[in-house]
Amino acid sequence: MKPLRSLSGLIDFDCAARWGSFKLAAHELHKTPAAVSQQVRQLEENVGFALFVRYPRHIALTEKGQELAIATGRMLAELRAKVAALQSGDEEAVLRISTTHSFAIKWLVPRMHRFTKLYPELDIRLDSNDSQVDLHADSTDVAIRYGLVAEGDPLVLFRERLVPVYSPELLAPGQAPLTLADLPDYRLLIEKSSEAWLQLLNENRALKGDYLFSRGYSHWGVLVQAAVAGQGVALVPYGIAFQDLAAGALLRIACRSAPFANGYRFLANPTKEHMLKVRRFRAWLDAEMELMRVEFDRG
């Protein structure tokens, strides 16, 4: 195994990997394409394997080059974040949040102005990403993640409930709000599978019926938007639909909730969980989640 004795060329490699071009990388780095190519050649000699396949008119990452590009990009992003924090001289002034796409778009972003009104001195950096995040990296202070939650877990922010919702546009003039008995007349929108719908119908003793399960969606946020657009009745997490319910863009069908084990957990970078910005953000989230619980109980 050949040890990496020098980091020289990693920035050139990262840039060339992102652009897929020595010429474009050279433009970003204010170098000549030949200089970038030479740096990458030296790095290849250093690591002992090819990073690019060189064609007459373009370059392409090798399989090992792709793996190194991912690791290098992550490392440089963390390094740049740390340098920026040190340059600003105030790590407390920037709050870096990572969360899932659906939660960011449908819950956090619509109410984030309330947090920034309380703490206008904070510079918020929001990364919307469904992939796991490295909580030991300087590029992340806190993460809000969706998944299985356990009773008594102090990291749990909110245990989700699935609720059937629909757009008011589905109602004819003078038509009464929908009930479970009306569902056979509408498309039932699903997230990946009909399992959750069947559990809800079973909980309400309404399994008997000719139901049309239709149009599966890969993300809860997209499913909620489909319901807002009037494409059918959707079974969605209450938190993701909350803003649209509050605004009247969605209506909720009154029924018993089916058992649901997922929710949101608050995770913090171990080196930053003691910081005031992190504690303030957690306290604000807890308060917002409590308001949402109260609205859910009101029905």
C-alpha positions in Angstrom: 0.0 0.0 0.0 1.4 3.3 -1.1 1.1 6.1 1.6 -0.2 9.5 0.7 2.8 11.7 1.3 1.4 15.0 -0.1 -1.9 16.7 -0.4 -0.7 18.6 -3.4 -3.1 18.4 -6.3 -6.3 17.6 -4.3 -7.8 21.1 -4.9 -7.0 20.8 -8.6 -8.5 17.3 -8.7 -11.6 18.3 -6.8 -12.2 21.2 -9.2 -11.6 19.0 -12.3 -13.9 16.4 -10.9 -16.7 18.9 -10.3 -16.4 20.4 -13.8 -15.5 17.3 -15.7 -12.9 19.4 -17.5 -9.3 20.5 -17.0 -10.1 23.7 -19.0 -13.1 24.8 -16.8 -11.2 23.8 -13.6 -8.3 26.0 -14.8 -10.7 28.9 -15.3 -12.0 28.6 -11.7 -8.5 28.2 -10.3 -6.9 30.9 -12.5 -4.4 28.5 -13.9 -3.6 27.0 -17.3 -5.3 23.7 -18.2 -1.8 22.2 -18.6 -1.0 23.2 -15.0 -4.1 21.6 -13.6 -3.5 18.4 -15.7 0.0 18.2 -14.4 -1.1 18.6 -10.7 -3.6 15.7 -11.3 -0.9 13.6 -13.0 1.3 14.1 -9.9 -1.5 13.2 -7.6 -2.2 10.0 -9.6 1.4 9.0 -9.3 1.2 9.8 -5.6 -1.9 7.6 -4.9 -0.8 4.9 -7.3 -4.0 4.7 -9.5 -5.7 6.6 -12.3 -8.3 9.2 -11.4 -9.5 10.1 -14.9 -9.9 8.4 -18.2 -8.5 10.9 -20.7 -10.4 11.1 -24.1 -9.5 13.4 -27.0 -12.2 15.9 -26.1 -13.1 15.3 -22.5 -12.2 13.5 -19.3 -14.2 11.1 -17.1 -13.6 9.9 -13.6 -12.6 6.3 -13.0 -14.4 4.3 -10.4 -11.7 5.0 -7.8 -11.6 8.6 -9.0 -15.3 8.9 -8.2 -14.8 7.6 -4.7 -11.9 9.9 -4.0 -13.8 12.9 -5.5 -16.6 12.3 -3.0 -14.2 12.1 0.0 -12.1 15.1 -1.2 -15.2 17.2 -1.8 -16.5 16.4 1.7 -13.1 17.1 3.3 -12.6 20.5 1.4 -16.2 21.6 2.3 -15.5 21.0 6.0 -12.1 22.7 5.7 -13.6 25.8 4.0 -16.4 25.9 6.7 -13.8 25.8 9.4 -11.7 28.5 7.8 -14.8 30.7 7.3 -15.8 30.3 10.9 -12.3 31.2 12.1 -12.1 34.2 9.7 -15.4 35.5 11.1 -14.1 35.1 14.6 -17.5 34.1 15.9 -18.7 30.5 15.6 -21.8 31.4 17.5 -22.9 33.7 14.6 -23.6 30.9 12.1 -26.1 28.0 12.6 -25.7 25.2 10.1 -28.8 23.0 9.9 -29.2 19.7 8.0 -32.6 18.2 7.4 -34.7 16.2 4.9 -36.2 17.7 1.8 -39.8 17.3 2.8 -39.3 18.6 6.3 -37.3 21.6 5.1 -39.7 22.6 2.4 -43.0 21.9 4.1 -42.3 22.6 7.8 -39.0 24.4 8.6 -38.6 27.0 5.8 -42.3 28.3 6.1 -41.8 29.2 9.8 -38.0 29.9 9.9 -38.7 33.6 9.8 -40.1 33.3 13.4 -36.8 32.0 14.6 -34.7 34.6 12.8 -37.0 37.3 14.2 -36.0 36.2 17.7 -32.3 35.9 16.8 -31.6 38.2 13.9 -27.8 38.0 14.6 -27.7 34.4 13.5 -26.6 33.6 9.9 -28.7 30.5 9.0 -27.2 27.9 6.6 -29.8 25.2 5.7 -28.8 22.0 3.9 -31.7 20.0 2.6 -30.5 16.4 2.1 -32.1 13.0 2.7 -28.8 11.3 3.1 -27.1 10.7 6.4 -25.0 13.6 7.6 -21.6 13.5 9.4 -22.4 15.2 12.7 -18.7 15.4 13.6 -18.0 17.6 10.5 -17.7 21.4 11.0 -20.1 21.9 8.1 -23.1 20.7 10.3 -24.2 22.1 13.7 -27.5 20.3 14.0 -29.6 17.8 12.1 -33.3 17.1 12.1 -33.9 13.5 10.9 -37.1 11.5 10.2 -37.4 7.9 11.1 -38.3 5.4 13.8 -38.7 7.0 17.2 -38.8 5.4 20.6 -40.9 6.4 23.6 -38.9 8.4 26.2 -36.1 9.3 23.7 -35.0 12.8 24.7 -34.0 13.6 21.2 -37.5 13.2 19.8 -39.1 16.4 18.7 -42.4 15.1 17.4 -44.0 11.7 16.8 -45.8 11.8 13.6 -49.4 10.9 12.9 -50.8 10.0 9.5 -53.9 11.9 8.5 -56.1 11.8 5.4 -56.3 15.1 3.6 -57.7 16.6 0.5 -58.1 19.9 -1.4 -61.3 21.9 -0.9 -61.4 22.0 -4.7 -62.5 18.3 -4.7 -65.8 19.4 -3.1 -68.8 20.4 -5.3 -70.6 23.6 -4.4 -72.6 22.9 -1.2 -71.0 19.5 -0.7 -70.4 18.5 2.9 -66.8 17.7 4.1 -65.6 14.3 3.1 -65.7 11.3 5.4 -64.2 7.9 5.2 -67.4 6.7 3.6 -66.7 8.9 0.6 -63.2 7.5 -0.1 -64.3 4.9 -2.8 -65.3 7.9 -4.9 -61.8 9.4 -5.0 -58.2 8.4 -5.9 -56.3 7.6 -2.8 -52.7 8.9 -3.2 -50.0 6.9 -1.6 -46.3 7.2 -0.5 -44.6 4.2 -2.1 -47.3 1.6 -1.1 -50.9 1.4 0.1 -49.9 -0.3 3.4 -50.4 2.8 5.6 -53.8 3.4 4.0 -54.9 -0.2 4.7 -53.8 0.2 8.3 -55.8 3.4 8.7 -58.9 1.9 7.1 -58.6 -1.2 9.3 -58.2 1.0 12.5 -61.5 2.7 11.5 -63.3 -0.6 10.5 -63.6 0.6 6.9 -61.6 -2.0 5.0 -64.7 -3.1 3.0 -64.8 -0.9 0.0 -63.7 -0.6 -3.6 -60.7 1.7 -3.1 -58.5 3.1 -5.9 -55.0 3.4 -4.6 -53.1 5.5 -7.1 -50.1 7.6 -8.0 -47.3 6.7 -5.6 -44.8 9.4 -4.6 -41.3 9.0 -3.3 -41.4 11.9 -0.8 -44.0 13.0 1.7 -43.6 16.7 0.6 -44.4 15.8 -3.0 -47.4 13.7 -1.8 -48.7 16.7 0.1 -48.3 19.0 -2.9 -50.3 16.5 -5.0 -53.1 16.6 -2.5 -53.0 20.5 -2.6 -53.3 20.3 -6.4 -56.5 18.3 -6.0 -55.2 15.0 -7.5 -56.9 12.9 -4.8 -57.1 12.2 -1.1 -53.7 11.6 0.4 -52.6 10.0 3.7 -49.8 12.2 4.9 -47.8 13.0 8.0 -49.5 15.7 10.0 -46.4 17.8 10.4 -45.7 17.9 6.6 -49.3 18.9 5.9 -49.6 21.3 8.9 -49.0 24.6 7.0 -51.4 23.7 4.3 -54.0 22.6 6.8 -53.6 25.9 8.7 -53.9 27.9 5.5 -57.0 26.1 4.4 -55.3 24.6 1.3 -56.0 21.2 2.7 -58.9 19.8 4.7 -58.6 16.8 7.1 -60.9 13.9 7.3 -62.0 13.2 10.8 -61.1 9.6 11.9 -58.9 7.6 14.2 -55.2 7.6 13.5 -53.5 4.3 12.7 -50.4 3.3 14.8 -47.3 5.0 13.3 -43.8 4.7 14.7 -42.0 7.5 12.8 -41.1 11.0 13.9 -38.4 13.6 14.0 -35.3 13.6 16.1 -32.9 16.5 17.0 -29.2 15.6 16.6 -26.3 17.9 17.4 -22.7 18.0 16.6 -21.1 16.6 19.8 -18.6 19.5 19.8 -21.3 22.1 19.5 -24.3 20.9 21.4 -23.4 23.0 24.4 -23.4 26.2 22.3 -26.0 28.8 22.9 -27.2 28.9 19.2 -27.8 25.1 19.3 -29.7 25.3 22.7 -31.8 28.2 21.4 -32.7 26.4 18.2 -33.7 23.3 20.1 -35.9 25.3 22.5 -37.6 27.1 19.6 -38.2 23.7 17.8 -39.8 22.3 21.0 -42.1 25.3 21.3 -43.2 25.1 17.7 -43.8 21.3 17.9 -45.9 21.8 21.0 -48.1 24.3 19.2 -48.5 21.7 16.4 -49.5 19.0 19.0 -52.2 21.2 20.4 -53.6 21.8 16.9 -53.6 18.1 16.2 -55.5 17.3 19.4 -58.1 20.0 18.5 -58.7 18.0 15.3 
